[in-house]
């Protein structure tokens, strides 16, 4: 039995939902609001980092969205979301590494600096500071505080945009050679990247790929894909 602890708007949860939809695997859903429930003791027993998603498979918690993608492909191999060709498999892993190490935090920075900031600023400063200080991963508190206080003038914003440009450049190079990010078929590279392109679109930052028509074409195809429609 699969259980998925997630939030509708979480980019990491969207990655996993796309993969589950591609594989036709149902999961019992547990929705979190991310307004403090991710830091409750019961949830921290499943995921000590206090983030979503968490996949529970027959009682075993599986955490970290990139690792969940690999786990799903190993556990439910049909249809495969990892290519058989070693260079293509490398590409899938590289996208996940790029996102995990650079893009994800950058996405959080841009989201907090724009979409989330107005709601935080409606609260007394001590209230929102106490809320962001609850996160087990303290490094995130530093940049969240900065972008809530300073918005797009935060010292973290320029680098966040640069990291997204790096991802887009990697995508444009790949899509100049093949229809998908890791070759000739949809893969876990798409599962990993789609939510971040969606987030840029929701933040009205589509201009970042205006000079990359191959990305625009790829994005139109991904938007029309049934698994993506179901997941996001």
DRENVEXMI-524022 format. One line per 8 residues: number of its first residue (from 1); their letters; for each residue x, y, z of C-alpha. Coordinates in steps of 0.001 Angstrom, whole numbers, plus 524288, in hexadecimal, padded with zeros to 5 digits. Layout:
DRENVEXMI-524022
NUM> A> X Y Z | ...;
***
This chain:
DRENVEXMI-524022
1> XXXXXXXX> 80000 80000 80000 | 804BC 80D8F 7FC8D | 801D5 8199B 804A4 | 805D9 82741 80096 | 8074A 8327C 80A1B | 80775 83EA4 801CB | 802A4 84C47 7FECD | 7FBE2 85001 7F220;
9> XXXXXXXX> 804E3 85B7F 7EF47 | 811C0 85561 7F376 | 81B06 85411 7E7E9 | 8214B 8480D 7EDFD | 81425 8419C 7F00A | 8104E 844B5 7E210 | 81C4C 83D3F 7DD53 | 817DB 83104 7E456;
17> XXXXXXXX> 809A2 8326B 7E04E | 80DC0 8332E 7D203 | 815AC 826AE 7D368 | 80A81 81FAB 7DA4A | 80125 823E1 7CF8D | 80A83 81F5E 7C4E9 | 80B4A 81211 7CB52 | 7FCCA 81130 7CE41;
25> XXXXXXXX> 7FF9E 80EEE 7DC9B | 7F51A 813A5 7E608 | 7F8F4 81887 7F371 | 7F11A 81BC7 7FF7B | 7F2BB 82A6A 800F1 | 7F56D 8321B 80D53 | 7F4F0 840AE 80A7F | 7FD29 849F6 8128F;
33> XXXXXXXX> 7FA88 85882 81310 | 808E9 85BB3 815D7 | 8044C 865B3 81FB0 | 80B1C 85EC4 82AC1 | 805CE 850F9 8294C | 81288 84CC6 822BB | 81970 84F7E 82FA0 | 8102F 84788 83813;
41> XXXXXXXX> 816C0 83C33 83F63 | 80E9A 831D2 8387E | 812EA 83684 82B16 | 8210B 83897 82F38 | 82187 82A2B 832B7 | 81F05 8275C 82455 | 82763 8325B 81EEF | 83116 83862 8289D;
49> XXXXXXXX> 833A6 843B3 81F4B | 82591 8482C 82051 | 82381 84950 811AD | 81AAA 8431C 8078C | 8191A 839D3 80123 | 81A78 82D6A 808E5 | 816DA 820AD 80240 | 81385 81563 80B43;
57> XXXXXXXX> 81447 80810 804CD | 80EF1 7FCDD 80CF0 | 8126C 80451 81941 | 81FFE 808C5 81519 | 821E0 81783 81386 | 8292E 81BBF 8074C | 82DB2 829EC 8077D | 8343E 833B0 7FE4E;
65> XXXXXXXX> 82CD7 8355B 7F19A | 8382F 831EC 7E895 | 83A8B 82555 7F003 | 82C04 8226E 7EFB2 | 82C5A 8237B 7E0CF | 83744 81967 7E02E | 83065 810D0 7EA32 | 823C1 810BF 7E285;
73> XXXXXXXX> 82AB5 80CE9 7D610 | 831CD 801C5 7DCC6 | 825A9 7FCFF 7E3E0 | 81BF4 7FEE0 7D8C2 | 8244D 7FD81 7CC7C | 81959 7FE9A 7C270 | 818B4 807AC 7BB99 | 826FC 80B12 7BDC2;
81> XXXXXXXX> 82AAD 8190E 7C0FE | 83940 81671 7C0C3 | 83F85 81489 7B35D | 8478A 80864 7B0A8 | 8524F 80FFD 7A9C6 | 85CFF 813E9 7B3A1 | 85EF7 821C3 7AE36 | 85051 82424 7AEFE;
89> XXXXXXXX> 84FF7 81EBD 7BCD8 | 85AD3 82842 7C01E | 85279 8335B 7BAD1 | 84721 82F92 7C3A5 | 84FE5 82F48 7CF88 | 85646 83C1D 7CBB6 | 8492F 84322 7CB18 | 845A8 83DF2 7D879;
97> XXXXXXXX> 852D3 841F0 7DE0A | 851EF 84F7F 7D80C | 84472 85157 7DDDD | 847DD 84BDD 7EB3B | 85458 853AF 7ECD7 | 850F7 86096 7E649 | 8437E 86267 7E089 | 83A88 85E2E 7EB8E;
105> XXXXXXXX> 83F39 8680E 7F58E | 83F6C 8724A 7EAD0 | 8313F 86F20 7E7BC | 82DCA 870DB 7F60E | 834BA 87DF8 7F641 | 82D49 8831C 7EA6F | 8205B 87DF5 7EF9E | 8220D 883F5 7FD16;
113> XXXXXXXX> 826E8 890CC 7F74F | 81AB1 8924D 7EF04 | 80ED1 889A2 7F12C | 81040 886BE 7FFBC | 815EE 8938B 80490 | 80945 89B9F 80525 | 802A2 891CC 80E1F | 80E42 89142 8174B;
121> XXXXXXXX> 80EDB 8A00C 81808 | 800B9 8A075 81C9B | 8052F 899B2 82910 | 80CA3 89FD8 83454 | 81B2C 89E25 8320B | 81D0D 895AF 83E14 | 8124A 88C85 83966 | 817DB 889AB 82BED;
129> XXXXXXXX> 825A9 888E2 83153 | 82135 87EAF 83B20 | 81A93 8771F 83036 | 82653 87673 82723 | 82F40 8735D 832AE | 827D7 866A6 83502 | 82DDA 8605B 828F4 | 8379A 8558B 82C6D;
137> XXXXXXXX> 84089 859CF 82132 | 8457D 8669A 826F0 | 84CBF 86B23 81ACE | 83F8F 86D5C 81467 | 83BCC 876E2 81F21 | 846B4 8801F 81AFA | 84249 8823A 80D0A | 833C7 881C7 8103F;
145> XXXXXXXX> 835A9 88CB6 81A1A | 83D51 894B2 81034 | 8337B 8938E 8052A | 827CE 8960E 80DF7 | 82E4F 8A25D 81310 | 833F2 8A761 8063F | 82C46 8A0C7 7FB4F | 832EC 8A160 7EE11;
153> XXXXXXXX> 83D69 8AA20 7F3F7 | 84248 89ECF 7FC43 | 8507B 89B32 7FA3E | 84C1F 88D56 7F6E2 | 84362 8907E 7EB41 | 84D99 892F6 7E0AD | 85417 885D8 7E2F3 | 846D4 87F19 7E352;
161> XXXXXXXX> 843DD 88453 7D5BD | 8515C 88042 7D107 | 84F39 8724C 7D5A8 | 8428F 87180 7CE04 | 84993 876BD 7C203 | 85385 86BE4 7C3A4 | 8489F 861D2 7C3AA | 84254 867EE 7B7A9;
169> XXXXXXXX> 84F3F 8680A 7B053 | 85122 859A5 7B356 | 84360 856E1 7AE83 | 84515 85EB8 7A1FE | 8518B 8575A 79ECD | 84AE2 84A2E 7A0E2 | 83E97 84DBD 79952 | 84692 8521F 78DA8;
177> XXXXXXXX> 84A84 843DA 78C0A | 83E98 83C0F 79061 | 83013 83DCB 79348 | 831B4 83B26 7A1CD | 83B65 83F5B 7AC1E | 84278 83254 7ACA0 | 84085 82D7E 79ED0 | 8356E 827A8 79709;
185> XXXXXXXX> 82B7B 8250F 7A1BF | 82517 82B16 7ADB1 | 82D0D 82812 7B9D7 | 82F8E 82BAC 7C7E6 | 836A4 8378D 7C295 | 82959 83CD5 7BE83 | 82349 838F8 7CB8A | 82DEC 8409D 7D272;
193> XXXXXXXX> 82DED 84CD6 7CA03 | 81F9A 84F21 7C695 | 81B83 8548D 7D3E9 | 82640 85ED0 7D396 | 82264 8639A 7C61B | 81455 86421 7CAC2 | 8188B 86C2D 7D685 | 81FBA 875D5 7CDD3;
201> XXXXXXXX> 81377 87700 7C596 | 80AFB 87957 7D193 | 8148A 883D1 7D610 | 81339 88A0A 7C886 | 8216C 88792 7C52A | 81F26 88127 7B7E5 | 8281D 88B60 7B1F2 | 83380 8838E 7B752;
209> XXXXXXXX> 831E0 879DD 7AC1B | 82D40 88373 7A1B2 | 839D7 88156 79A17 | 83864 87284 79A8C | 82D43 86E54 79163 | 830B5 86009 7939C | 82D4F 861AA 7A1F6 | 82067 8682C 79E7D;
217> XXXXXXXX> 81D1E 85CCA 79569 | 820FE 852C7 79FC0 | 818F1 859DE 7AA04 | 80CD5 859DC 7A156 | 80E44 84B2B 79F80 | 81033 848F8 7AE0B | 80461 85150 7B162 | 7FC09 848B0 7A892;
225> XXXXXXXX> 800DA 83BDD 7AE52 | 7F646 8349E 7B626 | 7FF38 83193 7C1A4 | 80308 83FCD 7C2D7 | 7F4F1 84462 7C21E | 7F16F 83ABF 7CCD7 | 7FCE2 83E38 7D590 | 7FD51 84D01 7D4E9;
***
